[in-house]
Amino acid sequence: MNKVKPIGPIPDGYESVSGELAIGGASATDLVGEHGSPLFVYSENLLSRRIEALRATMPEQLHIHYAMKANPFTPVLSHMITLVDGIDIASGGELAMALGAGATAGHISFAGPGKRDDELLQAIKAGVTINIESPNECDRALSIGAREGIKPRLAVRVNPDFDLKGSGMKMGGGAKPFGMDTDLVAPTVRKIMASDAHWRGFHIFAGSQALKADAIIETQAQTIALAARLADEIGHSPEHVNLGGGFGIPYFPGDEALDITEIGIALKQQFSDLPAILSNTQFALELGRYLVGEAGVYLTRIVDRKESQGETFLVTDGGLHHQLAASGNFGTVIRRNYPAAIANRYDQPSEETVSIVGCLCTPLDLLSDRAEMPVAQVGDVVAIFCAGAYGATASPANFLGQGAAKEVMVG
Ligand SMILES: *Cc1c(COP(=O)(O)O)cnc(C)c1O
């Protein structure tokens, strides 16, 4: 009984002020005092630093796109728009949010397996690039463009015949609802080029949440080779190739940060030695969690402290309805602990083993399982890290009538 379970590594860049976790210079209790609890706090400074570090290691000509589904909170999105070269969206709703937050249509690309006609229309009217996922979708986009008298900007999303090794979420290699199989690509591109449409290039996304540089390097090489092979088959150079992303972040005990230096070196090598048909192609990476995940913290107050059969539970006013992933219910096989802390006792030593749970009436609502923490009391504030991606909007906020958490971006 009571076996201690480790927690994931707390991301770099967090400091303590007067013994408390501070984000953007403000202490956790001040933040919760001012904005309420539960609260997502995102650091503008950490977002900027992450992009700076990435730019410093990647080839200069590489574009960086932000996949906004990771965190569409308007202040975060607006800030990201100033930092990246493109915004990748996955719905008409995200299109409206991206334009509203200041993105330029020419810098937006729209992927997603089930685009409705009204979303295609909205995207074609706005002039964003649509990553076409099937021959059927291609026909629909072409006929909407023809009907409206607008030349659609269409890239073809390819279902690659390989996957990103060691990735948490595979998006290629086998039968997939994303993109089209490689044998369908050339005929679809030919149809686009024969129609009154603008063929933009390829979108090839092979997976997500990889922590091994070698795996990403291998996938990028395969992706470039696939783009060259398809371009040769078509007989035209793509102006743009989205190489996918897949850069992961450490969430769990034992996870180690991705070595982007190695990836940058390998990609520079690749770019210096491109097949002729890709020599004028603009390449982009599309990243979600890597850009924003570690820049966010979820803060939730302890409302009860109780014992059951020798175990201690800290019950918070938050839970899986805001942080589904931390509870282990967002695509993980084995539940492990996210990095967590008692935010207002950030400098105190861990002295007891506690389970931190949410306020929902379900055993799934577990934020930290038998973790070692400083002794905490009712009113204290729990911090769950890695909350900058797939938190607020990827959790069932209305479950049990709870409603959304507050969100704030700080300096
Ligand atoms: C979700 C998604 C991303 C972002 O994934 P992360 O793991 O957050 O980097 C990028 N591209 C596509 C096509 C996606 O569906």
PDBQT file of the ligand as one rigid body, heavy atoms in Angstrom, charges set to zero:
ROOT
HETATM    1  C1  LIG A 501      -2.670  18.107 -33.968  1.00  0.00    +0.000 C 
HETATM    2  C2  LIG A 501      -1.860  18.393 -35.140  1.00  0.00    +0.000 A 
HETATM    3  C3  LIG A 501      -0.651  19.075 -34.989  1.00  0.00    +0.000 A 
HETATM    4  C4  LIG A 501      -0.087  19.464 -33.661  1.00  0.00    +0.000 C 
HETATM    5  O1  LIG A 501       0.323  18.358 -32.952  1.00  0.00    +0.000 OA
HETATM    6  P1  LIG A 501       1.276  18.512 -31.677  1.00  0.00    +0.000 P 
HETATM    7  O2  LIG A 501       1.477  17.143 -31.208  1.00  0.00    +0.000 OA
HETATM    8  O3  LIG A 501       0.568  19.365 -30.713  1.00  0.00    +0.000 OA
HETATM    9  O4  LIG A 501       2.525  19.175 -32.163  1.00  0.00    +0.000 OA
HETATM   10  C5  LIG A 501       0.052  19.374 -36.125  1.00  0.00    +0.000 A 
HETATM   11  N1  LIG A 501      -0.420  19.025 -37.342  1.00  0.00    +0.000 NA
HETATM   12  C6  LIG A 501      -1.558  18.354 -37.521  1.00  0.00    +0.000 A 
HETATM   13  C7  LIG A 501      -2.002  17.990 -38.883  1.00  0.00    +0.000 C 
HETATM   14  C8  LIG A 501      -2.323  18.005 -36.433  1.00  0.00    +0.000 A 
HETATM   15  O5  LIG A 501      -3.452  17.319 -36.600  1.00  0.00    +0.000 OA
ENDROOT
TORSDOF 0
